[in-house]
Each structure stands twice: as structure tokens, then as C-alpha cells.
């Protein structure tokens, strides 16, 4: 099969193989019912126009060669597509609300859309007119638009376009084209009709204040609030869809009001990238964490009855040497307190003596601002410099991601694991029904303390070799003894 002068042809061998007999084909050619485009002989194959075949044999050809049918159907539309000069002029002269013109690539794309839709419309009108004159039943619209959508990939080779490839969407696009004209092809991001309604500083200030409200209002309520101002001021009203555009546009400006200063600081402001200290004892980072492991506790209520609860947790304060996240000190208690922090720092001092034979302190200690006035003097004793982290800024403390590491690598393996916290996707949380069934197997407080001690023992054991290798590189001026006075 090949195309000759725009006519799709099938060879004599392909046609007379199992579709039609040679005698029938010769008779049809002789009667003029089948058009022979090229005669055979001298090394050439006889070629016949597929569209000239009687319906019976043409259908069989398309059944055997579906690509040929697609090519024929696309050719029906391809031959009809003509450049639309009016569309080109319209898109070239189109001015957006901010004074810009459409990009050249979009002008050509939208012009091609118009040209192709004109061809589809002309083919449909011609088809309906022809059927009305002949009295035959017209082709169903569903079938016509299916053929039209199927031709789009081939049309795109000559007419690069952005028309929908779904038959239903293509038919809907034609309805828009008939109703709206060329404007229906212009993307909403170029129309900017929404932006034009909020066209001065006063209107933008009102919209910004509503979007930055601490209640984090949905688009519909923001639109209602703005439109009340618009009624009083005589401004054009806007819809909820407009709010979505402005919410994205003003993202940085309104984020602190909507989600809080901490969220803004952690996600928007410039983040300082830090590298680990080159040796141990250069920096310790400490904080408390409510361990995600449950234990059961029995207490008497006001009536003297024993009541057992199964959702109790303990708090772990860790003093982390940031060199290789070595837990140089830790303490476990029922809640975070200055006393528990002191115990963790005391444990750190004793552990340095276990490792080196001498109690040492850090060159720098980083903590949060919990009880900072009470703890300031102790921090100054345990570290050469004290640098409290910024309030509500978890990224400032290396110990914060360490707690997630403990939860993921140790706690999650335990049957009394409580999960990742209340803000986590429920799909990642443990089965609450299963936890309820095995709650009587949860350890008591002493058992949970033993679990945490074992976790920290394993942590120290796995990182001690690297920590001691780093200690060999610690400069003498950075080896700060801890006075007992």
C-alpha cells in the first residue's frame, strides 16, 4: 500500500490475495467502478484507489489493514484543513490585561486549532447536507467525532495543535468554539481576567489581609469577604477560582499569617546548610523527646479503685555529640524537667570518663530555650560556648532528626510502639485494634526504662569505634577538662 498524488492505493497482490478475485477486479476496472491509479508491468505493481472500491470490498480492506482506514479517515480531514488568516490576525493582535501579547508559539498553536476545527465543522456540514440530499441516514455524531479525534495525531504532523484527543471533549470544544469564537482556545493563564478585577493596591491589600487571616479561610469565604468590600467600594466582584490564583501568587506574603511564623521560618526563609564537626566534643546538642513506646501503669482513683492505663509514655533527654550522632549522655524520666536535663548532662560527663579516663566537656553546647534561665549556668559549665536554638525552629537542632531516627530504627520494632505522632498519615500508623488486643502485654514503667536503656546501649555500641577514632584527631586545645569544683 502507498499514497500516489494524495490518493491511498492498494496493490494488485494485496487486493486479489483473499479480498477479491482477479476476474472481479478486472470487470470493475473495465466498468469504471474501481479506479486504477497505476498499471502494472516493467517492474511496477498495479495500484488501485481504495476509496473507489465498492463498500463490500472497501470494508474488508479496512478490516485487514486498520492503519489504512485511520490514514484514509485522517486524509478526509487533512485535505480540508486550510490556514485561517482571520484567526492568525486575532491571536497576533490579542492583548492580555497586563499589556503583554501572546507568545509566538501560542499564536501558531491557537491558529492551528482554529484551522482544524474549521475543517471538522465543514466536513460535518458537508456530510449532513449530502445525506439529506440522498435521503440516507446520516452518520451518528458520536462516530463522526470519534473519527475526528482519531485523525488528530496525523494532523499534528502538519498542524501542531493542542486540541483534546477525546472524542467527547473534542465535541464539547467545538460547541465552545461556535459559541465563543477564537477566544475559547486561549489558556486561562493568558486571559488574566481574574487578575484584572484586582487591579490596584487597595483591592490587593484587602485580598491579602483576608488570605493571611489566622483562621486560614477557604477560598469561598475569602471571596465572600472580599465581595462585601467590593459592594461598598463599587469594585468588580470575584469568584472563588480567582482566590486560588491569588493564594498561589501571594504565597510567601500570606504564609506567616495563615500557617504561623514558625512554619514560615522553617519552610520559606533562607536555610543555613551546616556540616558535621570534624572531631568529637566540638559540639553537643541536647533536647527531650517523648518516646513513642507505651507502658501500662496501675493507680488508684479517688474512690480507691485500681485503674490501669495503657497509653503512658516516658521522656528521654539526649545529649548528642554531633560528630557522628553519638549519644554521649541521656536520662529517662516521666516528663522533661531541669532535673532530668541535669541528669542527662551528668551522664554525659561520666561517659566521657568511661571513654577517655577523664571527664571532659564540650566546646559548644546547643539547647532549646526550655528553662533557659535555670539551666544557663550549668550549660556554661558543660560547654565552652552556649548557643540556644531559635524558638520553635526544629531545624536548628541536630538532635531533633535523631529522635526520628530512633523511632524509625528501634521503636518501630517493638510491639508497644505508639506510632509517629498525631499529625502523621494514619496509613503509616500501627494498627490500633491490634495494640488494644495486646495492651496487657505492655511493659510496666521499669520494663520500658529497660527497653530505652537497651536502645541507647546498642546506639553507643554501634558508633563507639568511629567516635574513638575521631577522638584521636581531637586537638589538645579542644580537649576541655571538666572541673569537679
C-alpha positions in Angstrom: 0.0 0.0 0.0 1.2 3.5 -0.8 -0.1 7.0 -1.5 0.0 8.4 -5.1 -0.7 12.1 -5.6 -2.6 12.1 -2.3 -4.7 9.0 -3.1 -4.4 6.0 -0.9 -3.8 2.9 -3.0 -3.6 -0.8 -2.6 -1.6 -3.2 -4.8 -3.0 -5.9 -7.1 -1.3 -8.6 -5.0 -2.8 -7.3 -1.7 -6.2 -6.9 -3.2 -6.5 -10.2 -5.0 -5.0 -12.3 -2.3 -8.1 -13.0 -0.2 -10.3 -10.0 -0.7 -11.4 -10.1 -4.4 -10.8 -12.3 -7.3 -8.7 -11.1 -10.3 -11.7 -11.6 -12.6 -14.0 -9.4 -10.5 -11.3 -6.7 -10.2 -10.8 -6.6 -13.9 -14.5 -6.3 -14.5 -14.9 -3.5 -12.0 -12.0 -1.6 -13.6 -13.4 -2.1 -17.1 -16.8 -0.8 -15.9 -15.2 2.3 -14.3 -16.4 1.3 -10.8 -12.8 0.9 -9.5 -10.1 3.5 -10.3 -6.8 2.0 -11.4 -4.2 4.6 -10.4 -1.1 2.8 -11.8 -0.8 0.0 -14.3 1.5 -3.0 -13.7 4.4 -4.2 -15.8 8.1 -3.3 -16.2 8.7 -4.0 -12.5 5.8 -1.9 -11.4 2.8 -3.1 -9.4 -0.7 -2.3 -10.4 -2.3 0.1 -7.8 -6.0 0.8 -7.2 -7.6 3.6 -5.2 -9.0 2.2 -2.0 -11.8 4.8 -1.8 -13.1 3.8 -5.3 -13.7 0.2 -4.2 -17.4 -0.9 -3.6 -18.3 -0.7 0.1 -18.2 -4.5 0.5 -14.6 -4.8 -0.5 -13.5 -1.5 0.9 -14.8 -2.6 4.4 -12.8 -5.8 4.1 -9.7 -3.9 3.2 -10.1 -1.7 6.2 -10.7 -4.7 8.4 -7.5 -6.3 7.3 -5.5 -3.1 7.3 -6.8 -0.9 10.2 -3.9 1.6 9.8 -5.0 2.2 6.2 -8.5 3.1 7.5 -7.0 5.5 10.0 -4.9 7.0 7.3 -7.9 7.3 5.0 -10.1 9.0 7.6 -7.4 11.4 8.6 -6.8 12.2 5.0 -10.5 13.2 4.8 -9.9 15.9 7.3 -6.3 16.7 6.3 -7.4 17.7 2.8 -10.0 20.0 4.2 -7.8 22.0 6.6 -6.9 25.4 5.4 -5.0 28.2 7.1 -7.3 30.7 8.9 -5.9 34.2 8.3 -8.6 35.8 10.5 -7.5 33.5 13.4 -3.9 34.4 12.9 -4.6 38.1 12.9 -6.9 37.8 16.0 -4.2 36.0 18.1 -1.4 38.3 16.9 -3.3 41.4 17.9 -4.6 39.9 21.2 -3.5 41.9 24.2 -3.5 40.5 27.7 -4.8 42.5 30.7 -1.2 43.4 31.7 -0.3 44.7 28.2 1.6 41.6 27.0 1.0 39.8 23.7 0.6 36.1 23.3 3.9 34.1 22.7 4.6 33.4 19.1 4.4 29.6 19.7 1.0 30.0 21.2 -0.2 32.2 18.3 0.7 29.4 15.8 -0.8 26.7 18.1 -4.1 28.5 18.5 -4.3 29.4 14.8 -3.8 25.7 14.0 -6.6 24.8 16.5 -9.0 27.1 14.7 -8.0 25.8 11.2 -8.6 22.2 12.3 -11.9 23.0 13.9 -13.0 24.8 10.8 -12.2 21.6 8.8 -14.2 19.4 11.2 -17.1 21.8 11.0 -17.0 21.9 7.2 -16.8 18.1 7.0 -19.7 17.6 9.3 -21.9 20.2 7.5 -21.0 18.6 4.1 -21.8 15.1 5.4 -25.2 16.2 6.8 -26.0 18.1 3.6 -25.1 15.1 1.4 -27.1 12.7 3.4 -30.1 15.0 3.4 -30.0 15.2 -0.4 -29.6 11.4 -0.8 -32.2 10.6 1.8 -29.8 8.2 3.5 -29.4 8.0 7.3 -26.7 10.5 8.5 -23.6 9.3 10.2 -24.0 9.4 14.0 -22.3 12.4 15.7 -20.6 10.1 18.1 -19.0 8.1 15.3 -18.0 11.3 13.4 -16.2 12.8 16.4 -14.5 9.5 17.2 -13.1 9.6 13.6 -12.2 13.3 14.0 -10.4 12.6 17.3 -8.6 9.6 15.8 -7.2 11.9 13.0 -5.7 14.4 15.3 -2.3 12.7 15.8 -1.8 12.6 12.0 -3.0 16.2 11.6 -0.5 17.3 14.3 2.4 16.4 11.9 1.4 19.3 9.6 -0.7 21.4 12.0 0.8 21.4 15.6 -2.2 21.9 17.8 -3.5 21.5 21.4 -7.0 20.1 20.8 -8.3 17.4 23.2 -7.8 13.8 21.9 -11.0 12.6 23.5 -14.0 12.5 21.1 -16.3 13.8 23.8 -14.0 16.6 24.8 -13.4 17.5 21.2 -17.1 17.8 20.5 -17.5 20.0 23.6 -14.6 22.1 22.4 -16.4 22.6 19.0 -19.5 23.8 20.9 -17.3 26.3 22.8 -15.8 27.4 19.5 -19.2 28.0 17.9 -20.3 30.0 21.0 -17.2 31.9 21.9 -15.1 32.1 18.8 -11.3 32.2 18.8 -11.1 33.2 22.4 -12.0 29.7 23.6 -8.6 28.4 22.6 -6.7 30.9 24.8 -5.4 29.3 28.0 -6.8 30.7 31.3 -3.2 31.6 32.4 -3.0 34.1 29.5 -6.5 35.5 29.8 -5.8 37.1 33.3 -9.4 38.1 33.6 -9.3 37.3 37.3 -6.2 39.4 37.9 -7.8 42.4 36.1 -10.5 42.6 38.7 -8.0 43.1 41.5 -6.2 45.8 39.6 -5.0 48.3 42.2 -3.2 48.4 45.5 -6.3 48.9 47.7 -8.0 45.9 46.3 -4.9 43.8 46.6 -4.4 44.9 50.2 -7.9 43.8 51.1 -7.4 40.4 49.4 -4.0 39.9 51.1 -5.5 40.6 54.5 -8.2 38.1 54.0 -5.9 35.4 52.6 -3.4 36.0 55.5 -6.1 35.6 58.2 -5.1 33.3 61.0 -8.2 31.1 60.6 -6.8 30.1 57.2 -10.1 30.7 55.4 -11.1 28.6 52.4 -11.4 30.3 49.0 -15.2 30.6 49.2 -15.2 32.6 52.4 -12.3 34.8 51.2 -14.3 35.5 48.1 -17.4 36.4 50.2 -15.4 38.7 52.4 -13.8 40.4 49.5 -17.1 40.9 47.7 -18.6 42.6 50.7 -15.9 45.2 50.4 -16.4 45.3 46.6 -20.1 46.1 47.1 -19.3 49.0 49.3 -16.5 50.3 47.1 -18.1 49.7 43.8 -15.4 47.2 42.7 -16.0 44.2 40.4 -16.8 41.0 42.3 -14.6 38.0 42.1 -15.2 34.2 42.4 -13.6 31.5 44.5 -11.5 30.4 41.5 -9.8 33.8 41.5 -8.8 33.4 45.1 -6.9 30.2 44.2 -4.9 32.2 41.7 -4.1 34.9 44.2 -3.3 32.5 47.0 -0.6 31.0 44.9 0.6 34.4 43.8 0.9 35.8 47.3 2.2 32.5 48.8 5.2 33.9 50.6 3.4 37.1 51.7 0.5 35.4 53.4 2.2 32.2 54.7 3.2 33.6 58.1 -0.4 34.8 58.8 -2.0 31.5 57.6 0.3 28.9 59.0 2.4 30.8 61.7 5.8 32.3 62.0 7.4 29.0 62.8 6.2 27.4 59.6 7.3 30.4 57.6 10.8 30.3 59.2 11.2 26.6 58.7 10.0 26.4 55.1 10.4 29.8 53.5 13.3 31.8 54.9 16.8 31.0 53.9 18.1 27.8 55.4 21.7 27.6 56.6 23.5 24.4 55.5 25.9 23.1 58.1 28.5 20.3 58.0 29.3 18.0 60.9 32.1 18.8 63.3 35.4 17.2 62.3 36.0 15.6 65.7 34.0 14.7 68.8 33.5 17.1 71.7 33.3 20.1 69.4 29.5 20.4 69.7 26.8 18.8 71.8 23.1 19.2 71.0 20.5 18.3 73.6 16.8 18.1 73.8 13.9 16.0 75.3 11.7 13.6 73.4 8.5 11.7 74.5 9.5 8.2 73.4 6.9 6.5 71.2 6.7 3.4 73.3 3.8 2.6 75.6 3.7 1.2 79.1 1.0 0.2 81.5 0.5 1.7 84.9 -1.9 1.0 87.7 -3.1 3.7 90.0 -5.9 4.2 92.5 -8.7 6.6 91.6 -10.5 8.9 94.0 -12.7 6.0 95.1 -9.8 3.8 95.9 -10.3 1.6 92.9 -7.3 0.3 90.9 -7.3 1.7 87.4 -4.8 0.5 84.8 -3.9 2.8 81.8 -2.0 1.6 78.7 -1.1 4.8 76.9 1.6 6.0 79.2 5.0 7.2 77.8 8.3 8.3 79.2 10.6 11.2 78.2 14.1 10.7 77.0 16.6 13.6 77.2 19.6 13.0 74.9 22.9 14.8 74.8 24.1 14.2 71.3 27.7 14.5 70.1 27.1 15.8 66.6 30.3 14.4 65.2 28.6 11.0 64.4 25.4 11.4 66.4 26.8 9.6 69.3 24.5 9.7 72.4 27.2 10.9 74.8 24.6 11.3 77.6 21.0 10.5 78.3 18.4 10.3 81.0 14.9 8.9 81.2 12.0 10.4 83.2 8.3 10.8 83.3 8.5 14.3 81.9 11.0 16.9 80.8 12.4 19.0 83.6 15.5 20.8 84.6 16.4 17.9 86.9 16.1 15.4 84.0 18.4 17.6 81.8 20.9 17.8 84.7 20.9 14.0 84.9 21.5 13.7 81.2 24.4 16.1 81.3 25.8 14.3 84.4 25.5 11.0 82.4 27.4 12.7 79.6 30.3 13.8 81.8 30.6 10.3 83.4 30.5 8.6 80.0 33.4 10.8 78.7 35.4 9.5 81.7 34.4 5.9 80.7 35.7 6.5 77.2 38.8 8.6 77.8 39.7 8.2 81.5 38.9 11.8 82.2 35.7 13.8 82.4 35.5 16.3 79.5 33.1 19.0 78.4 32.1 20.1 75.0 33.5 23.1 73.2 29.9 24.2 72.3 26.5 23.2 73.7 23.3 23.8 71.8 20.0 23.5 73.6 16.4 24.8 73.2 15.1 27.6 75.3 13.3 25.4 77.8 14.1 26.6 81.3 17.0 28.6 79.8 17.3 30.9 82.8 17.6 28.0 85.2 19.9 25.9 83.0 22.2 28.7 81.7 24.8 28.4 84.4 25.0 24.6 84.1 25.3 24.8 80.3 28.2 27.3 80.7 30.0 24.8 82.9 29.4 21.8 80.5 30.4 23.8 77.3 32.9 26.4 76.3 30.1 28.3 74.4 26.3 28.1 74.8 24.1 28.7 71.8 20.4 28.3 72.5 18.4 27.5 69.3 15.8 29.8 67.9 12.4 29.2 69.4 10.1 26.8 67.5 12.8 26.0 65.0 13.3 22.3 64.9 15.8 22.5 62.1 18.3 24.4 64.3 18.9 21.4 66.5 20.6 18.3 65.0 19.1 16.2 67.9 15.6 16.7 66.5 16.0 14.4 63.4 17.9 12.0 65.7 14.8 11.3 67.6 13.0 10.4 64.3 16.0 8.1 63.6 15.5 6.3 67.0 11.8 6.0 66.4 12.2 4.5 62.9 15.2 2.2 63.6 14.4 1.0 67.1 10.9 1.8 68.5 9.0 0.7 65.4 10.3 -2.9 66.0 8.6 -3.1 69.4 5.1 -4.4 70.0 4.3 -1.4 72.3 5.2 1.2 69.6 2.7 4.0 69.5 3.5 5.4 66.1 4.9 8.6 64.5 2.7 11.2 66.2 -0.8 12.5 65.8 -0.1 14.6 62.6 1.2 11.6 60.7 -0.7 9.9 57.8 -2.9 7.3 59.5 -1.8 4.8 56.9 1.7 4.8 58.4 0.5 4.3 61.9 0.3 1.0 63.8 -3.0 -1.0 63.9 -4.9 0.5 66.9 -7.1 -2.6 67.2 -4.1 -4.9 67.5 -2.5 -2.5 70.1 -5.7 -2.7 72.1 -5.7 -6.5 72.0 -2.1 -6.8 73.2 -2.2 -3.9 75.7 -2.0 -6.3 78.6 1.5 -7.4 77.3 2.9 -3.9 77.5 5.8 -3.5 80.0 5.4 -1.5 83.2 7.5 1.6 83.8 10.6 -0.3 84.8 10.3 -2.5 81.8 10.1 0.5 79.5 13.1 2.1 81.1 15.0 -1.2 80.4 13.8 -1.0 76.8 15.2 2.5 76.4 18.4 1.7 78.2 18.9 -1.2 75.8 18.2 1.1 72.8 20.9 3.6 73.9 23.3 0.8 74.7 23.0 -0.5 71.1 23.4 3.0 69.8 26.6 3.6 71.7 28.0 0.2 70.8 27.4 0.7 67.1 29.0 4.1 67.0 31.7 3.9 69.6 34.5 2.7 67.2 34.0 5.7 64.9 33.7 8.0 67.9 37.0 6.9 69.4 38.7 7.1 66.0 37.6 10.8 65.9 38.9 11.4 69.4 42.4 10.6 68.2 42.2 13.6 65.9 40.9 16.0 68.6 43.4 18.8 69.1 44.7 19.3 72.5 43.3 22.9 72.8 39.8 21.4 72.2 40.2 18.8 74.9 38.5 20.7 77.8 38.6 19.1 81.2 35.5 19.3 83.4 36.3 20.7 86.8 34.7 19.0 89.8 34.5 22.3 91.7 
